[in-house]
């Protein structure tokens, strides 16, 4: 999201034109929300501590009233040869220190490893840290396996994975050029999503909005009109969403034909809203920051017994045509 200028002036390089608009929308609609998850690239302070002070003042009307949960992004953590998964100058030397100091997360190891579980009502959120290795055999992979497995689906039927960089699917131009359509090696978590029946995965990093159908190994597991607005019963795959539209300058999609798993796109500032009042239905909405209108939505309906009764070996995805 980043820092917005309340007086209308330009912040550094004009990189976060939608940040204040998004913040204002959250403040206005806050009575409708129980918690806010900001999944990485928080302030874009780039090593200037004063920017962090301005950013925390900006979100204070939100963070002082509801839980404001964060994830680690490349602009908080990534720096050359400091033990992260990536090298680069994205954090301009911050190395995660301000983010880890300003924001508490219930990390099971220590504050430098920003992966954790957060339970709220009938939701379980497993938050990953894409700036540290997530592949099989790592500490984070073991944690995520345990986090997904630890959800009591009778009482927490909705299981959501959150992480900064897209580890599933994205039609962003640079991912398409790489031929990966996601963070390289990202889908190393796919067996976990499938085994534990993860309903939804939401990412930032890419500055646009894109929703995928329930997908497994590049193939939609539902067909026809069911790909668009409603999913009933066991989906056979996880819905992946890129929602990097909190305020930073928007980016384009890859040219050419849409991949068959991409069902909705929107180049506007906004955020996603999840709502569930019972075990049988969850509503997802993409809300525009400027007017609060819903510009994409779908509903998942099912009996939690679809999850409870599904033995691991019998949960293979359906083989369906588009």
C-alpha positions as CSV (number, residue, x, y, z in Angstrom):
1,X,0.0,0.0,0.0
2,X,2.6,2.6,1.1
3,X,2.3,6.1,2.3
4,X,-0.2,8.6,0.9
5,X,0.0,12.4,1.2
6,X,-3.1,13.7,3.0
7,X,-2.5,17.3,1.7
8,X,-2.4,16.1,-1.9
9,X,1.3,16.7,-2.3
10,X,3.4,14.1,-4.0
11,X,5.4,11.6,-2.0
12,X,8.8,10.3,-3.0
13,X,8.8,9.5,-6.8
14,X,5.0,9.5,-6.8
15,X,5.1,5.8,-6.4
16,X,2.0,5.3,-4.1
17,X,-0.8,7.4,-5.7
18,X,-3.6,5.2,-4.3
19,X,-2.4,4.7,-0.7
20,X,-4.4,7.5,0.9
21,X,-7.5,6.7,-1.1
22,X,-7.3,3.1,0.2
23,X,-6.7,4.2,3.7
24,X,-9.6,6.6,3.7
25,X,-11.9,3.9,2.3
26,X,-10.8,1.5,5.1
27,X,-11.4,4.2,7.7
28,X,-14.9,4.9,6.3
29,X,-15.9,1.3,6.1
30,X,-14.2,0.1,9.3
31,X,-17.4,-0.7,11.2
32,X,-17.9,-3.5,8.6
33,X,-14.5,-5.1,9.3
34,X,-13.2,-7.2,12.1
35,X,-9.5,-7.4,11.1
36,X,-7.2,-6.1,8.4
37,X,-4.3,-8.1,6.8
38,X,-1.7,-6.0,5.1
39,X,0.4,-8.6,3.2
40,X,3.7,-7.0,2.7
41,X,5.2,-3.8,1.2
42,X,3.8,-1.7,4.1
43,X,5.3,1.8,3.9
44,X,7.9,1.8,1.1
45,X,10.0,3.8,3.5
46,X,13.2,2.6,1.6
47,X,15.4,3.3,4.6
48,X,13.9,6.6,5.6
49,X,12.7,6.2,9.2
50,X,10.5,9.3,9.0
51,X,8.4,7.6,6.3
52,X,7.6,4.9,8.8
53,X,6.4,7.5,11.3
54,X,4.1,9.0,8.6
55,X,2.8,5.6,7.6
56,X,1.9,4.5,11.1
57,X,0.1,7.8,11.6
58,X,-1.8,7.2,8.4
59,X,-3.1,3.8,9.5
60,X,-3.6,4.7,13.1
61,X,-7.4,5.2,12.7
62,X,-7.5,1.6,11.5
63,X,-4.8,-0.2,13.5
64,X,-6.0,1.3,16.8
65,X,-9.5,-0.2,16.4
66,X,-9.1,-3.6,14.8
67,X,-6.2,-6.1,14.6
68,X,-3.8,-4.9,11.9
69,X,-1.9,-8.0,10.8
70,X,1.1,-7.8,8.5
71,X,3.3,-10.0,6.3
72,X,6.9,-9.5,5.2
73,X,7.4,-8.1,1.8
74,X,10.5,-7.5,-0.3
75,X,10.5,-3.8,0.6
76,X,10.6,-4.6,4.3
77,X,13.2,-7.5,4.2
78,X,15.2,-8.1,1.1
79,X,18.8,-6.8,1.1
80,X,22.1,-8.3,-0.1
81,X,23.6,-11.2,1.8
82,X,21.4,-10.8,4.9
83,X,20.0,-14.4,5.1
84,X,16.9,-13.9,3.1
85,X,15.7,-16.0,0.2
86,X,16.4,-13.2,-2.3
87,X,19.2,-10.8,-2.8
88,X,18.6,-7.2,-3.8
89,X,18.3,-3.7,-2.6
90,X,14.5,-3.6,-2.2
91,X,14.5,-2.7,1.5
92,X,17.4,-0.2,1.1
93,X,19.1,-1.7,4.1
94,X,16.1,-2.0,6.4
95,X,16.5,-5.8,6.5
96,X,13.1,-6.2,8.2
97,X,14.1,-4.3,11.4
98,X,11.5,-1.4,11.3
99,X,8.7,-3.7,10.3
100,X,9.5,-6.3,13.0
101,X,9.8,-3.5,15.6
102,X,6.6,-1.5,14.7
103,X,4.4,-4.6,14.2
104,X,3.9,-7.6,16.4
105,X,3.0,-11.0,14.8
106,X,2.7,-14.2,16.7
107,X,5.7,-15.8,15.0
108,X,6.5,-19.2,16.5
109,X,10.2,-18.9,16.0
110,X,11.4,-15.3,16.4
111,X,10.4,-12.0,15.0
112,X,12.8,-12.2,12.1
113,X,10.8,-15.1,10.6
114,X,7.4,-13.6,9.7
115,X,5.4,-16.7,9.3
116,X,2.5,-17.4,11.7
117,X,-1.1,-18.6,12.2
118,X,-4.0,-16.3,13.0
119,X,-7.4,-17.5,14.0
120,X,-10.4,-15.3,13.9
121,X,-13.9,-16.7,14.4
122,X,-14.5,-19.5,11.8
123,X,-11.4,-18.5,9.7
124,X,-7.9,-19.8,10.0
125,X,-5.2,-17.7,8.3
126,X,-1.8,-19.2,7.6
127,X,0.6,-16.3,6.8
128,X,3.8,-17.1,5.0
129,X,7.0,-15.1,4.6
130,X,8.1,-15.2,1.0
131,X,11.4,-13.5,1.9
132,X,12.6,-16.7,3.5
133,X,12.8,-20.1,1.9
134,X,9.5,-22.0,1.9
135,X,10.5,-25.1,0.0
136,X,10.2,-28.7,1.3
137,X,12.7,-29.5,4.0
138,X,12.8,-25.9,5.3
139,X,11.6,-24.6,8.7
140,X,8.9,-22.5,7.1
141,X,7.5,-25.4,5.0
142,X,7.2,-27.5,8.1
143,X,5.4,-24.7,9.8
144,X,2.9,-24.2,7.0
145,X,2.2,-27.9,6.8
146,X,1.4,-27.9,10.6
147,X,-0.6,-24.6,10.3
148,X,-2.9,-26.0,7.6
149,X,-3.2,-29.4,9.4
150,X,-3.9,-27.7,12.7
151,X,-7.1,-26.1,11.4
152,X,-10.2,-27.6,13.1
153,X,-12.4,-27.7,10.0
154,X,-15.4,-28.3,12.1
155,X,-15.0,-25.0,13.9
156,X,-12.7,-23.3,11.3
157,X,-14.1,-24.3,8.0
158,X,-12.4,-21.5,6.0
159,X,-8.7,-22.0,5.5
160,X,-6.8,-19.1,3.9
161,X,-3.1,-18.8,2.9
162,X,-1.6,-15.3,2.8
163,X,1.8,-14.3,1.5
164,X,3.5,-11.4,-0.3
165,X,4.9,-12.7,-3.5
166,X,2.6,-14.8,-5.6
167,X,3.5,-18.4,-5.0
168,X,0.6,-19.7,-7.1
169,X,-0.5,-18.0,-10.2
170,X,-0.2,-14.5,-11.8
171,X,-0.4,-13.1,-15.3
172,X,1.9,-10.2,-14.5
173,X,4.2,-9.3,-17.4
174,X,7.5,-10.2,-15.8
175,X,6.2,-13.6,-14.6
176,X,5.0,-14.4,-18.0
177,X,8.4,-13.5,-19.5
178,X,10.0,-15.9,-17.1
179,X,7.5,-18.6,-18.2
180,X,6.6,-19.3,-14.5
181,X,3.4,-17.4,-14.1
182,X,4.3,-17.1,-10.4
183,X,7.3,-16.7,-8.2
184,X,10.0,-19.2,-9.4
185,X,9.7,-22.4,-7.3
186,X,6.5,-20.9,-5.8
187,X,4.3,-23.9,-6.4
188,X,6.5,-26.1,-4.1
189,X,3.6,-25.5,-1.7
190,X,0.9,-26.9,-4.0
191,X,0.9,-30.4,-2.4
192,X,0.2,-28.7,0.9
193,X,-2.6,-26.6,-0.5
194,X,-4.1,-29.7,-2.1
195,X,-3.7,-32.1,0.8
196,X,-5.1,-29.7,3.4
197,X,-7.9,-28.3,1.1
198,X,-6.9,-24.7,1.4
199,X,-9.8,-22.6,0.1
200,X,-8.1,-19.4,-0.9
201,X,-4.6,-18.0,-1.3
202,X,-4.1,-14.2,-1.5
203,X,-0.9,-12.4,-2.5
204,X,0.4,-8.9,-3.1
205,X,3.6,-7.8,-4.8
206,X,2.2,-7.6,-8.3
207,X,0.4,-4.2,-8.5
208,X,-2.9,-5.3,-10.1
209,X,-5.9,-7.5,-9.3
210,X,-6.4,-11.0,-10.7
211,X,-8.6,-13.9,-9.6
212,X,-8.0,-17.4,-10.7
213,X,-10.5,-20.3,-10.8
214,X,-10.0,-23.2,-8.4
215,X,-6.8,-24.6,-9.9
216,X,-4.5,-27.5,-9.5
217,X,-1.4,-28.1,-11.7
218,X,-2.3,-25.3,-14.1
219,X,-5.8,-26.7,-14.7
220,X,-9.2,-25.3,-13.5
221,X,-11.0,-27.9,-11.5
222,X,-14.4,-26.4,-12.3
223,X,-15.9,-25.7,-15.7
224,X,-18.2,-23.3,-17.5
225,X,-20.2,-20.7,-15.7
226,X,-19.1,-22.2,-12.3
227,X,-15.7,-20.6,-12.9
228,X,-17.0,-17.1,-12.5
229,X,-19.3,-16.4,-9.5
230,X,-20.0,-19.4,-7.4
231,X,-18.3,-22.6,-6.2
232,X,-20.3,-25.4,-4.6
233,X,-19.0,-28.4,-2.7
234,X,-15.5,-29.6,-2.8
235,X,-13.7,-27.5,-5.3
236,X,-10.8,-29.8,-6.0
237,X,-8.3,-26.9,-6.1
238,X,-7.4,-23.6,-4.4
239,X,-8.6,-20.2,-5.6
240,X,-5.6,-17.9,-6.0
241,X,-5.9,-14.1,-5.9
242,X,-3.4,-11.4,-6.6
243,X,-4.5,-8.2,-4.8
244,X,-1.5,-5.9,-4.9
245,X,-3.7,-2.8,-5.4
246,X,-3.5,-1.1,-2.1
247,X,-1.8,2.0,-3.4
248,X,1.5,1.5,-5.3
249,X,1.6,2.4,-9.0
250,X,-0.4,-0.2,-11.0
251,X,1.2,-2.6,-13.4
252,X,0.1,-4.3,-16.6
253,X,-0.7,-7.9,-17.4
254,X,1.1,-10.0,-19.9
255,X,0.0,-9.6,-23.5
256,X,-1.7,-12.3,-25.6
257,X,-4.3,-14.8,-24.7
258,X,-5.3,-15.1,-21.0
259,X,-4.2,-18.3,-19.4
260,X,-7.2,-20.6,-18.9
261,X,-7.0,-20.3,-15.1
262,X,-7.4,-16.5,-15.1
263,X,-11.0,-15.5,-14.8
264,X,-11.1,-11.9,-13.5
265,X,-8.8,-8.9,-13.8
266,X,-9.0,-5.2,-12.7
267,X,-6.4,-2.4,-12.9
268,X,-7.8,-0.3,-10.1
269,X,-6.8,0.5,-6.5
270,X,-8.7,-1.6,-4.0
271,X,-8.7,-4.5,-1.6
272,X,-10.4,-7.8,-1.0
273,X,-13.1,-8.5,1.6
274,X,-13.9,-11.9,3.1
275,X,-17.1,-12.5,4.9
276,X,-18.6,-15.7,6.4
277,X,-21.3,-15.9,9.0
278,X,-21.6,-19.7,9.1
279,X,-19.8,-22.9,8.0
280,X,-21.6,-23.3,4.7
281,X,-21.0,-20.0,2.8
282,X,-18.1,-17.6,2.3
283,X,-18.4,-14.4,0.3
284,X,-15.3,-12.8,-1.5
285,X,-15.4,-9.2,-2.9
286,X,-12.9,-6.9,-4.6
287,X,-13.7,-3.4,-3.5
288,X,-12.6,-0.3,-5.3
289,X,-10.9,2.2,-3.0
290,X,-12.3,5.3,-4.6
291,X,-16.1,4.6,-4.4
292,X,-16.4,1.4,-2.3
293,X,-18.1,-0.4,-5.2
294,X,-17.7,-4.2,-5.6
295,X,-16.0,-4.9,-8.9
296,X,-15.5,-8.7,-8.6
297,X,-17.1,-11.2,-6.3
298,X,-17.8,-14.9,-5.8
299,X,-19.2,-17.2,-3.2
300,X,-18.1,-20.6,-1.9
301,X,-20.9,-22.8,-0.6
302,X,-20.5,-26.2,0.9
303,X,-21.0,-28.4,4.0
304,X,-17.9,-28.6,6.1
305,X,-18.4,-32.4,6.1
306,X,-17.0,-32.2,2.5
307,X,-13.7,-31.4,4.1
308,X,-14.0,-33.5,7.3
309,X,-15.0,-36.7,5.4
310,X,-12.3,-36.4,2.7
311,X,-9.5,-38.8,3.2
312,X,-6.2,-37.4,1.9
313,X,-5.8,-40.0,-0.8
314,X,-9.3,-39.4,-2.2
315,X,-9.0,-35.7,-2.5
316,X,-7.4,-35.6,-6.0
317,X,-8.8,-32.8,-8.2
318,X,-11.4,-33.5,-10.8
319,X,-10.3,-33.7,-14.4
320,X,-12.6,-31.3,-16.2
321,X,-12.4,-29.3,-19.4
322,X,-12.6,-25.6,-19.5
